[in-house]
Amino acid sequence: MQTIPKDKFTIVGVEPDSADIIARPPINYWKDAWRRFKQNKIAVIALIVLLLLVFMCIFAPIFSPYEYETIDKEARNVGPCAAHWFGTDKLGRDMFTRVWIGGRVSIIIGIAGALISMTVGCIYGGIAAYFGGIVDNIMMRIVEVLIAVPYLIVVILMSVVLEDSNIGTLLLAMTITGWCGTARFVRSEMLRIKNEEYTLAAQLLGVSPWKIVTRHFIPNTMGIIIVNITFSIPGYIFSEAFLSYMGLGIQPPGTSWGALASAAQSQFTFYPYLLFFPVLMIALTMLCFTLIGDGLRDALDPKARK
């Protein structure tokens, strides 16, 4: 049997105080998640692009020399140029201003819709998971009935009943059943948390069900909820664009990316730039939110912590 020479080994001394040395400064869960998120270069680039888009939606119309509703008959269907960076439409309205004004509506609907659905879904799913039994069965059957209703029918009914198609109507129509999927997802996560030791301890101490749901169930699923919100926003943006494209969304004189795309479809052959810019903004925004969601999913996963 071959032996290894002793000169291949080096005796390393043990310093008595080495056990007290802190390898790295202690950080909380959120700081560590932010540190890991920054290591995902693609997600960081997507965040920067998204912030740039939001910045342009807020400030570009303010500094633009044109109003988004101003009609100029002398500048109809002008292609992209120095005076009109994104060109003009058939009424001579500046597309650069209209694209960013439309972005405000689309992004607001996407973020507000996701937050409303997540809030309602978290509370509903948390209550169903906490009480369980017949309460859980009844609440989940209600969710299944609501999920079976196509949201397109709901939008049409809302437009007819309210006789309007503004932001509030769209949000109400898309979120009146949009929270159901979130409720089922949150319920499954909270059923797992229900059997944890800290939940059982709170029940033994007599903590009210409402406080257990809001202080234990929801905070301990907050990472998953945030990721779910990030992935839900592109869905609401696309839904708004689809409804506007079908003529059920924002009505003139208001506008959105979907409304601009809908108005441009009849002139796409001759003036493709009218469709290109709003569709590009929709695609960029949805892609950015999706990539950010991927980054947050990895960063907020406790099992991936090193």
N, C-alpha and C positions, 0 to 999 in steps of 0.2 A: 504494500500500500504506500502510495506517494505521500510524503509529508511536506508541509509548507514551511519554508525557513522562517525562523523567528524574526529576522530583520525585515520581513514584510509587514510586520505589525508595529504600531506605535501606541504606547500607553498614553491615554488622554486623561488628565487629572479632572477630578470633579470639584468645582468651586462651590463652597458651602452656601454662598448667597445667590447662586444662579436660579434657585427656585422662586425667588422673590422678584425676578425680572419679568416685566410685562412685555410680551412679544409685540403687541400693538395696543394702542389706546382703546379702551372699551367704547363701543358705539351701540346705539339702540337698533331696533329692527329696521326702522325707516331709513336711517342713515346708511346702514349696511346695504339695504335694497337700492338706494340711490348710487352707492359706490359700484355695485354690480351692474346697474343699468348703464352707467357711463362706460363700462367696459364693452358694451355692445355698440360698436361703431355705427352699424346700420340704423339701429334704433335712435341713436343720438342725431344722426343726419336727418332722419325722418322728423324728429322733434324740431330741429332747426328749420326745416322746410315748412312744417306746419305753422310754427310761430311766425315765419315770414308771410305766409298766406293770410293768417289772422291779422297781422300788422297791416297788410295791404288792404284788406277788407275794411279795417277801421279808419285808416288815415288816407288812403289813395283818393276816395271820393271827395274828401275835404279839400285837398290841394289841387284837385283837377279843375281846370278852367271851364269845364262843361257840367251842366246839370244833367242827371240821368233821364229827366223827362223832357228836356228841351228839344224841340223839333227844328231842324234846319233843312229846308227844302233844297237849298243850294249844295248840300253836302250829302246827298242820299247815295247809299251803297258805295262809299269811298273805301278803298282797300287800306290796309295798314300803312301808315305814313308818319311823317314827323308830327303833323298836326293831330292825327288820330292814331294812336299807337296800335289799337286793335281794330281800326276801321270804324265804319258807321253802318247802321241798318237802313232799311228801306224808307224810314222817316227822317233820316239824317241825325239820329241820336248817337252820341259817342259810345262805342262799345266798351272802351276801357273803363269808363265810369260805371256803366251798367253791369259789367261783369263783377266788379267788386261790390257794388250795391247788392247784386243777387247773391254774392257769396255770404254777405251778412245773414240773409234770410236762411240760406241752406245750412250754414254752420250753426246758427241759433236753433233751428229745428232739430238738427242732429244731436247737439249736446243736451238741449232741454228735454227732448223726447227720451233719450237714454237715461237721464237723471230721474225723470218722473217715473218711468217704468221700473227703474232699479229701486227707487224708494218704496213704491207701492208693492212691488214684488218681494222685497226684503221683509217688510212688515207682515204681509200676508203669509209668506212662506214660513216666517219665524213663528207666527202664532199657530199655524197648522202643525209644525214640527213639535212645538212645545206641548200642546194639549194632546195630540195624537188621538187614537181611537176613533170614535164616531165623528168628532169634530174635524179631524184630519180627513176622514173619508168624505164628508159633506163638502168641505172646502175644496178638495181636489176634484170632486165631480163637477163643481161649479167652474173650476178652471178648465176642465176638459170640454165643457159645453162652450165656453167663450173662445177657446182655441179653435174650435170647429167652425167659427163664423169667419169668413174671409174679410180681411180688413178693407178690401176694395168696396164691398157692399156697405160697410160701415161708413166709409168716406162719402159715398154717394148719398146715403141716408142723412148723414150730418149736413151735407151741403144743401140738401132739399129742405130739411127741417129748419136749419139756421139761416137759410137763404144767403149764405156768404161762404167764401173760400179764402179766408185770411189765415194768418199764422196760428191763431188760437183754434180755429176749426180743424186745421190739419193736425195740430198737436193732440187735440182731444180725440180725433178719429183714429190716429195711429197708436195712441197710448191706452185707449179704452180697452183694448185686448192685448196690447203689446207687452204688458207686464206679466202675462200668464206664464210664458216660458221662463222668465226670471224667477217667478214664485216656485215653480217646480224645481229649478236648479238650486235655489237657496234652501228649499225644504230638505232636499237630499243631503246637502252639506250640514245643515243644522241638526238633522237626525243623528248624524255621527257625533256632533259636539254634545248632544243632549246627554249622552252616557259618560261624558268626561267627569273627572273628580270635582273640578271647581263648580260645575253646574249642579251636581248632586249636593255639594256643600252649601251652595246658595239656597237650594230648595229646603234643606234641613234647617237653615237659619231663618226661614220664613220670608225670604225676599219675594216680592210680588212678581207675577209672571211677566208683566210689562217691563220691569227693570231687568229681569233675566234675559229677555229677548233683546233689549236695547243695549245692555251693558256687557253681555257675555256672548250671545249668539252672533249678533251682527258684527261687533268689533273683531271677533276671532275668525270671521270669514271675510273681513274687509279686503284683504289682498286679492282673493278670488273675485270679489265684487268689483273692485277697481278694474281688473283685467276684463271682466265681462262688460263693464261700461264702455271701455275702450273699443271692444269689438262690436258693441251695439251701435255706436255712433255712425260708422259707415253704412250700416243697414238703414238707419233713419234718413241719412242724406240721400241714399239711393232711392228709398221709397218716396221721398219728397220730389226728387227729380223725375221719377217714373210717373207720379200723379200729375205733376205739372206738364210733363210731356203728353199725357193723355188728356190734358185740358181740365183736370180736376183739382189742380193745385192753386198756386198764387195767381190771381187775376189782375189784368192791367188796371191802373197804371203801375201796380207793384210788379216786382220781378224777382226771379231766382235763377240759379243755374239751369234747373230743369225747364223753367219757362222760356229762358233764352234759347235752349236747345230745341224746344218745341216750335218756337217762332221761326227758327232757322231751317227747319227740315224742308220747307217748300222751296227754299232758295239755295239749297246745298250745292246743287250742280253748278250754279253760276257764281255763288259767293260762299265758298267753303269755310272761309275764316269766321263767318258768323256762328258756325257750329263748332269749329275747332277749339276756340278759346274757352267757352263754358264747359265743354266735355273734358278738356284738359284739366281744368280746375277740379271738376268732380273726381276724375281719376287720381289726381295727385293727392287730394284730401283723403279719399278713401284708402289709398295706398299708405299714406303717412300714418293714419290711425291704426291700420292693420299691423304695420311694422312696429309701432310703439307698443301695441298690445302684445306682440310677441316678446319684445324686450321686457315689458313689465311682468309677463307670465314667468319668465326665467328669473327675473330679479326678486320677485316676491315669493318665490318658492323656498320655504325654509330648508328643504332637503338639499338644495343646490348651494347652500351656504358653506363656505370654506374658511 
